[in-house]
């Protein structure tokens, strides 16, 4: 395990994806009123944290078309069919990649899966600003991913607070004990 004594901006592929996420977040700000209205219309959604807290193993299955490291994984993937297969096999929740450029995901996939299965859905993206969590709520997601490495020590607690205010379950990805402490 590598220790990190001071946070630095992500570099490499993660840095590029985070910069692109910041651009997408800025664009989302122009739709804030629309997103707030849509989020206010979302009624009860299934709790991902409750679904994963089972007395036995609970599976969070992932709908993913491609990745920067592996390239194309499932060209022509039908997100709803895949999610239904996971749900039929006993998955407790479904993770939907929504990052478009590097993972081939979309908000349309999340909406379609949300409407196609009865189990919770996680919006898996590079969420770097609270407006993206508002989008997750407006899309009817049960939860959203937050990657600790992608967020400065100042932004991580802000994102956590924003998620709680919106009533989203947050899945926080950490890579070491320092990030866990943050």
ChimeraX attribute file (.defattr): number of C-alpha atoms within 10 A of each C-alpha:
attribute: neighborCount
match mode: 1-to-1
recipient: residues
	/A:1	6
	/A:2	8
	/A:3	10
	/A:4	11
	/A:5	7
	/A:6	8
	/A:7	13
	/A:8	12
	/A:9	12
	/A:10	16
	/A:11	12
	/A:12	8
	/A:13	12
	/A:14	15
	/A:15	14
	/A:16	12
	/A:17	20
	/A:18	21
	/A:19	18
	/A:20	15
	/A:21	19
	/A:22	17
	/A:23	11
	/A:24	17
	/A:25	19
	/A:26	14
	/A:27	12
	/A:28	17
	/A:29	16
	/A:30	10
	/A:31	12
	/A:32	15
	/A:33	10
	/A:34	14
	/A:35	21
	/A:36	15
	/A:37	11
	/A:38	16
	/A:39	18
	/A:40	12
	/A:41	12
	/A:42	13
	/A:43	8
	/A:44	8
	/A:45	18
	/A:46	17
	/A:47	18
	/A:48	24
	/A:49	17
	/A:50	11
	/A:51	16
	/A:52	17
	/A:53	11
	/A:54	11
	/A:55	6
	/A:56	7
	/A:57	10
	/A:58	14
	/A:59	17
	/A:60	19
	/A:61	19
	/A:62	19
	/A:63	24
	/A:64	22
	/A:65	21
	/A:66	20
	/A:67	14
	/A:68	12
	/A:69	8
	/A:70	7
	/A:71	12
	/A:72	15
	/A:73	12
	/A:74	12
	/A:75	11
	/A:76	8
	/A:77	13
	/A:78	14
	/A:79	22
	/A:80	19
	/A:81	15
	/A:82	17
	/A:83	26
	/A:84	18
	/A:85	13
	/A:86	20
	/A:87	19
	/A:88	11
	/A:89	10
	/A:90	14
	/A:91	21
	/A:92	24
	/A:93	28
	/A:94	29
	/A:95	23
	/A:96	28
	/A:97	26
	/A:98	23
	/A:99	21
	/A:100	13
	/A:101	13
	/A:102	16
	/A:103	18
	/A:104	17
	/A:105	21
	/A:106	16
	/A:107	17
	/A:108	12
	/A:109	19
	/A:110	27
	/A:111	17
	/A:112	15
	/A:113	26
	/A:114	23
	/A:115	13
	/A:116	14
	/A:117	19
	/A:118	14
	/A:119	22
	/A:120	25
	/A:121	30
	/A:122	28
	/A:123	31
	/A:124	25
	/A:125	25
	/A:126	23
	/A:127	24
	/A:128	23
	/A:129	22
	/A:130	19
	/A:131	22
	/A:132	27
	/A:133	28
	/A:134	23
	/A:135	24
	/A:136	28
	/A:137	26
	/A:138	20
	/A:139	19
	/A:140	26
	/A:141	29
	/A:142	25
	/A:143	28
	/A:144	27
	/A:145	20
	/A:146	25
	/A:147	19
	/A:148	22
	/A:149	20
	/A:150	24
	/A:151	22
	/A:152	16
	/A:153	15
	/A:154	9
	/A:155	15
	/A:156	21
	/A:157	14
	/A:158	14
	/A:159	22
	/A:160	18
	/A:161	13
	/A:162	18
	/A:163	22
	/A:164	13
	/A:165	10
	/A:166	16
	/A:167	14
	/A:168	24
	/A:169	19
	/A:170	20
	/A:171	17
	/A:172	15
	/A:173	14
	/A:174	16
	/A:175	13
	/A:176	14
	/A:177	12
	/A:178	15
	/A:179	18
	/A:180	11
	/A:181	7
	/A:182	12
